[in-house]
């Protein structure tokens, strides 16, 4: 896991209350981690990630009663465990992504 305390990044809302993505804020970028598994450092970074991916994904749509197992597996397992989702990785630029993500 790459050490950055994201607890102070409730500032991902700009001054007018508009949502800023992780790429715009550049808070979760680790170029040296490209291709490695991603695991949120804390609940704040996890919420930022889920807001950008899970909550917008066709595979996790509560109104359609679809529940993605990736999020559950990520919460149940450590990053070193073989069951930890292979879909949560740092992309080629070092930003965390879910490779299964498809926008709803």
Buried (B, 14 or more C-beta within 10 A) or exposed (E): EBEBEBEEBEEBEEEEEEEBBBEEBEBBBBEEBEEBBBBBBEEBBBBBBBBBBBBBBEBBBEEEEEEBEBBEBBEEBEBEEEEBBEBBBBBEEBBBBBEBBEEE
